[in-house]
Every structure is written in C-alpha cells, then in structure tokens.
Amino acid sequence: MQNQNQSNQSQLSNMTPNMMNTQAHNHGGHELFDAHEIIAGIISMLDQYQMYDQHIQDPELKDIVKRQTAFVTTMYNSIVGSFSTGHDPQIPTQQYKMTQSHTATYGIKPGAPKKPNQSVNDLSDKGLSAYMLGQTKTLATLLAMTALEMTNPVLRRVVADSVPNFIEMSYEIFLYQNKHGYYQVPQLNDQDMTLMLHSYTEVPQQNLPQ
C-alpha cells in the first residue's frame, strides 16, 4: 500500500499544471458526489456478501454469492478506473451470465407469518437471499439514475452498461428464491389477465412522424 501511495504521488508530481487542470475539470461536481455514492454502494454490497457467505447453508446460493462477488469486483475496478482517469477501463464492461432456469412458478401457498429475527442464529437462506436481492435492485436503480446525470462520457457509458448486469443479478436471485418458495408470485385469474393483456392496440405506422 505504501509503494502504491508513493507511485500515485510520483504520478501527480510529474503532471503539468495543464494536465492537472484538465483532470480536475473532467467531471461535474454533482457527478462526483453521485460517483462516490455508487462506488460506496458497490463496496457495501461486496462487504456484506462476505458476511452473508458465512451464514449461507445452500451450496447453490453460495455459488451465486461467489460468482456475483467476482463479477462485481471486476465491475468495481472498471468504474474506479474510469472515474479516476476519465479513460476507458483496462477491462471493458462484461456481461453477467446467470445459471438459473428462467422458468418462474406462479401462485401463493400458505406459510408462517414473517417477523424480524431475534438473533443472528435465526438467519436463513431465505432471509439472506432477500438481503442480496435488495442490494442488487438498489444498485440497479442507483446506477441508472446516476448515469442520467453523468457529464464524463466514458464514466457515463461504464455506469450505464453496468445497469443491465445488476438487473440480471437481481433476476437470478429472484429465480433462486422463487424456485425455493421464498419469493411467491400471485397471478390474476384468466379472465382478468386476458382483459388486461388486450387493453391496448397498435397504431398504424403511416401515422407516425418521419
């Protein structure tokens, strides 16, 4: 760490005033605060995934934690790299690949009422996977909103390209929960669903502006 700090200081000392001025004006003020927020949020996710991993029992959920942690760590490095330099990251934005089947189970089954845990011993895969889903959904929303107000084109693209990956990770956790009955999905009856699905009609293409 000391060698890294010395290297950073050496790089700064070798920069001309014009180079430093260009670097300083590479981001808007609002963007800097937003970037700090998303980077801190990603750090928080990675830190908490480490804590969750200590309590998870299901090997399948442990595998999801492992794969998502590895992917998000690379994403973190790419965002930090583009944020600090304003240039393309060394590793381009990757595409997250889930391993879950895309088949969802519909319907509600009765179960015990939920309540807060009374101790850490009450932690379960059901709750831990819910915490994971909450974090990936929050980060997907945060990165999407932040990308809308980015001024640096490189950082904006890296952040925007990361949104679909958090959406995919969220979907993977949802599918895991749904498969195990942790996340149940109600449906409308057939008549109501049919009415809702046919509530709109397409417009003729020739009426669209050229």
N, C-alpha and C positions, 0 to 999 in steps of 0.2 A: 504494500500500500504506500509506503514511504517513497519507493522508487517511482511509482505511478504519479504521486503528487509532484515529485521533482521533475518528471518528464512533462507534466502539464504546465508547470511553472516555466520550464525551459521553452516550451512551445509558445507560451504567451509572451515571454521576453523577446522572442525572435520575430514577433509580429510587428509590422509597421503601424503607425497611428491610423493610416487609411484602412489597413486590413482590419484593425480592431474596430474602427468606426463602422465599416461595412457589416462586421459580425454583430455589432450591437444593434444595428437597425434592421436586422434580418427577421425580426418578429415584432408584432404589435404588443402593446402592454397587456391588453385583455387576453391575447393568445398565450402569453407567458404564464398567466395565472391558470388558464384552462389546461395548459400542457402539464403544469405541476400537479394539477388535480388528477388528471388521468394517469400520470406516471405513479403518483402516490397510491391511486386506487389499484393499479396493477400490482404494485409491491404488496399492498394489503391482501390481495387475493392470493398471491404466491405464499405469503407468510401463513395465512390461515389454512391454505391447503395442506401445509406441513403439519399443522395441528390436527386437522381432520384425519389425516392419514394414520395418526397414532391410535385413533379410536375406531376406524372403519373395520368391519369384520368381513364383508363380502369381497372376495378376490376380484370380482368383476368391477366393483366400484373403486377398489384400489387401483386397478388398471386405468380406469378413466382419470383418476387423480394424477397418476404418473404421466399419462400421455398429454393431458391438458397442461400440466405443470411444465413439461419440456417445451411444448409449443409456445406457451405464453412467455416463457423465459426468453426464447428467441425473439418473439414479438417485442418484448420489453427492450431488448438490446437494440433492435431496429428503430424503435421510437426514440430512445435516448440518443442514438447516434445521429438521426436526422434532426432532432431537436437541438443538439449542441453544435452541430456543424452547418445545418441548412442544406446538406447534400444528401444524395441517395445513400441509404444504409449499405453496409458491406454485404448483408444478407437481405435480398429482396423479400417483400411480404409473401409469406407462404399461404397455402390453402389447407385449412384444418379438415381432416378426414375422420369421421366418426366410424364406429364399428357396430353400432346398434342397428337393428332392423327398423325400417320406417313404418312398421305396422303399429297402429295405436289401438288400444282396447277401449271401447266406449261403455258407458253405464256406471251407475253408482251402486256400491254394495255397502250394507250397514257395517259400522265398526265402532270401536270405543271412542268416546269423545276425547278431543285433544286437550292438553293442558301443558303449561310450562314444566320443564324438567326441574326436579327438586335437588338434583346433584349431578355432577359430571358422570356418575355411574349410570344415569338414565339416557345418556347419549346413544343413539341408534343410527343405523344406516339410513333409515327413513328421514330422520331429522338432519343428519349430516349432508345427505344428498340435496335436501331442501335448502340448506345454507349455501351450498355450491351453486345451485340454480339461481338463488337470489343475487349472488355476486356476479355471475356471468351476464344475467339480464341487466343488472345495474350498469355494468361496464359497457354493454352494447348500446344502451341508451345514452350514457355519458359521452362515449366516443362519437356517436352520431351527432349529438348536439354540438360538441366541440369542433368537429370537422366543418360545420356550417359557418364558423366564425374564425377559421384559420386564415392568416394572411400569407404565411410562407407556403408556397405551392408544393414543396417536397413533403413537409411535415403534414400538410393537409391531406395529401394523397396517401401517405403511410397510415395515418389515423383512420381515414375513410375506408381504406382497404382492409383494415383490421376489424371493422364492424361486422361484416358477414361471418368472420371466424368466431366472434363471440356469440352471434346468433346460432351458429352451428353447434358450438359447445353447449349452449343452453338447450337446444333441441335434443342433443344427445343425452343430457341429464334428465330432461323431461321423459324421453322414451324409456330410460332406465327406470325411473320412478313409476311410470305408467305400467310397465311390464310387471312390476312387483306389487302393484296395487297401492302405491304411495300417493300417486297423483291420478285421481279418477276424473273422467271426462263425461259430464252429462250430455245428453242429446235431446233435441226436440222430438216430438212424435212425428211420424212420417208426413201427416197432413200439413202440420205447421212448417216443417222443413221444406216441403215442396212449394208451399206458398212463398216462403222467404227466398228460395232459390230462383223463383220466377217473378220476382218483384220488379225486375228491370229488363229493358230491351235495348238492343244496339241501335245506333243511329246510322243512316245512310252515309257512306263515305263521301259522296259527291257534295254533301252539305258542309264539309269541313273546310276551313280556310286553307289556301295553298301556301 
